[in-house]
Amino acid sequence: MAGADSHGVIRIPWYVQLIKEEKMRPKAKPEVVHETASMALVNGNWGFGQVIARRCMEIALEKARRSGIGAVSIFNCNHVGRLVDYTAMAAAQDMIGFMMCNDGAIVAPFGGVERLFNPGPMSVAFPAGSQRPILLDFATSVAAQGKIHVKHRRGEKVPLGWIIDKEGRPTDNPADLYAGGAILPLGGDVGYKGFGLGLLVDVMSGALTGSGCASSPEYEGGNGVFMMAVDISSFTNLEDFKRRVDQLIVRTKTSRKAPGVQEILIPGEPELREEQRRLAEGIHVEEETWKEIAVTARSLGLDLAPYERAG
């Protein structure tokens, strides 16, 4: 709904295939294997990543209320989807939410051509007062793999600087990624910064959780996850914090703009506007994605006729 098409219905055929291969276990429940007053290590038992991550953020929030900070690491966890869905849970309860996860290797290190890292998504959410919360959610690579996948499905090119082919040459053809190429770290000429952030994510969500780093032989798939909730009132007066964040947002949005720029947007605003637009106009699903969903549905004996007529 918010425009993150790379994490939406395009994933349905893949999820169903994981269930058929018994790599995703719909009835599995997350299990706390070790905890203290302020942390927990959770075995997701290969259930739905969205179910596991939501429960683990709830655990982090419960611990933060008691201890000021709650940190949770997750292993044996399937794809959790869009990270801001969980950090926003913290912002909605007047806390700061922080989350990162790793996945399979598809990103080259700065100056390299081999797939050693994953796009390393990170998300942070801050509550505000009269303003909307600040909701950051970004990959530490130039682009998330899912965005490139969507471009590939739509027959579109990607901007030069997003990916390289298997020989390490810049390319705008997303098919080159799936023929052995790699995604580049965030930053272009200063891509060592995105590379450094990617290392951070791989260590915190791979090495620390026990899931294994993306290029490690022990990595078995899915997401290694690290998340944290911070109780603002344990550090400062909550209303004062919100006032400061409001001032920051207003000062930023009303600051002098570069030539040709109409508006400065705060992280989270584009997604909110897209959600409002789609609520009014509907959600476009590209033909190739719909065909795959239809094949998957029919393989499960589902009747798509009412939906196809509606379309």
N, C-alpha and C positions, 0 to 999 in steps of 0.2 A: 504493500500500500504506500510506503514511503519512498518508493523508487529504487530500492535495493534489489533489482530484478535478479542479480547474480545469486541471491540467497532466498529466492521465492520458489514459485511452482516449477521452475526449471530443474529443481533438485528432486522432484517427486520420483521420476523413473530410477534415479540413482538410489534413493532411500529404499524403494521397493526391491531393487536388486540386492542391496545389502541384507535385507530381511530374508530373501530367498536363499542367499548364500550363508545364512545364519551368522553373519557378521554384525548384524544389528538385532537385538533381542527386545521386542516391544514390551514384554512383561518384566524386564529387569528393573530392579530398584537400586538407586545409589546406596552405598554402604560406607559409613565412616569407619576407617580402619585405625586412625590415631587422631587424638585431639587434645588440646589444652584449652585454657580459658579464652585464648585469643586466636587459635588456629585449628584447622582440621585438614586431614588428608583423606580424600574420598575416592573409593573405587566405584567407577560408574557402571561396572559389570556389562559394558557394551550395550547399554540401553539407548534410547533416543537422547541425543545430546541436548536438545532443547529442554527436555524434562529434567535431566541431570543438572544442567547449568542453572536453571531457575531454582531448584531446591538448594543448590550450593550457595547461591547468592543470598537466599533466605537464611542459611546457616551463618554466613558472613555477617549479615545484618544483625542477627540475634547476638552474636559474639561482640560486635561493635557496640551494641547498646550496653552491654555489661562491662566491657574492657576498654572501650575507646576505639579499638581497631579489631577487625575480624578478617583473617586471611584464610583462604581455602585453596588447596591444590587438588586437581582432579586427574586421574589416569583411567585407562580403559573407557574412554568416552568417545562416542561418535560425534559427527559434525554438529556443532552447537548453533550454527547460523550467525546472525548479526549480533555482534558483541554489545552494541549500545542498548539492545533490548534488556540486558541484564544490569548494566551500569545505571540505566535510567530508573531501575527499581530503587536504587540507593538514593538518587536525587529526589525521587518522589517521597522519600521518608526523611528528607533533610540531612542526608549523608552524602559523602563523596564516594562514588563508585569507580573502581579501577579494575581492568580485566585485560588479559592477553592470552593468546593461544598459539600453538604451533600445529603443523600439519606436515604432509609429505613434501620432500625437497623438489622445488621447481624454480628457485631463485639463485642466480649466480652471485658470488661475492664481488665486491668492488674490484675491478681489474681482472676478474676471472670469467670463465665461460661454462664451468661445470655447475650442475644443479646441486647445491649444498644446503640451501635454506628454503623456508617457505615464506609466503608473503608477510608473515608475522603481524597479524592484526592486533591493534591496541585500541582500547576505548577508555575514556575518562568522562564522568558526568558530574557537573557541579550544580547544585540548586541555586536559585536566585530568589529575589523577593517579588517585585512587581513585574520583572522581566521574565522571559522564558528561560529555562535552564540551559546551560552550555552543555552540549552533547557532542563530544568528539568520538569519532570512530574512523580509523584509517589504517591502511596497510603500510608496513615499513618498506615495501617494494613500491615501484612507480605506480603499479596498479594491482588490484586483487586479481587472482587467477579467474575468479568468477566473472569479472567484468570483461576479460579477454574472451572468455567462453561465450558470453552473450554476443559480443562483436562477431565472433566466428559463426554463431548460429544465424545472425542477421546478414551475413555476407558483407560485413563492413570491414574496413581497414582499421588498424590501431595507429595512434600517433608514433612517429619515429622517436625512439628513445625509451619505449616501453619494453620491448623484447629484442632478443638476438636469436639468430638461427643456430643450428647445431655447430656451425663453424665459428660462431662468435661475431657474425656480421649483423649490423643493425637491419631490421626489417619492419615493414608495416603490415605484413601478412600474418594474421593470427594463426593460420594453419602451421606456420613454421615452429610455433611453440610446441605444438603437439607432434611434431616430427623430430623432436630431440633438442629444441631450442630452450631458452631460459628467459625468465623475467629479470629485469634489472632492479637493483636497489634504488630506493628513493633518493633523489638529489642531483641526478645528471652529473655535471663535473665535480660536484661535491657529494657524490654518492657514497662516500665513506661514512657520511652521517647516517644515511638510511641503513647502510651495512652494519654500522654499530648498533643501531636500534634493533635490527634483525637478530644480531648476536644476543642482545639482551633478552628478546622474546624467546629465542630457542633455549637459552640457559634457564630462564625462570619457569617456562611452561614445559620444557622437555627434560633438562637435566634435574631440576629440582623436584618435579612431580614423579619422576621415575618412568615417564612415558618414553624417554629417549629423545635425543636431538634428531632433527629431520633427516640428517645424513647418516645417523648411527644404525648399525646392524640390529640393535635391539628395538628400534622403532617399529611398531606393529600396525600403524595406521591410526586413524581417528585424530582427535585433538587432545593434546596435553594442555591443561588450563590452569592459570593462576589468576585469582581474583581477590579483591580486597574491598572492604567497606570501612570508611573513616567517619566516626561520629564527630561532627563539627563542634557540637556543644562541649565536648571534652577538651577542646583546644581554645575555643573563643566563644563569645556570646553569639548565638545563632542569628539573631536579628541583625547584629552588627555585621556579621559575615555576609548575609544576604544584601545588606545595604551597600557594602563594598563591591560585591559582584554586580549589582545593579548599576553602580556608578561606572564600573569598568565597561560594561556592555554599552551603556548610553554614550560614554565618552568615545568609545571605539566607533560606534555607528555614526556619530555626528562629527567625526574627525574629517579633515580635508581629504578629498578623494583625488586619485590620479586622473589624468585626462582620459575621457571616454568611459569612466566608471560611474554608474548611476547610483549604486548602493553598496555598502560594505555589509556583508552577511556574517552573522555569528554561527559557529558550528551548530548544526541542528535545524537552522532555519530553512535551508533548501529542502530538506526531507519533510518538514512540516507543511511547506507550501505544496509539495508534490502530493502529499497525502490528501490535502484539501482538494486539489485538482482532480485526483483520481476518484475521490468519493463522489464528485459531481459528474465526472465524465466516464468512469470505468477504467479498467486496467487492460492495456494492450499486451497480448501474449503472441509472440512471433509464431509463424506457421510451423516452423521446424520443431519448436518446443511443444506446441499443441499436438502435433503428430505423434511425438514420443509419449506424451501423456495419454493420448488415445490408445496407442498400442499397449501401454502398460495397463490401462483400465480394462481393456477387452481381455487381456491375458488373465485378469482376475474375475472375469465374468460380469463386469459392470456395464450397465446400459448408458451410453453417452448420448443417445438420441435426443433427450429433452434439452441438453446443454448445447448440442450442435444446432438445434433448431433455434434456440434462444440467441446463439451467435449470429 
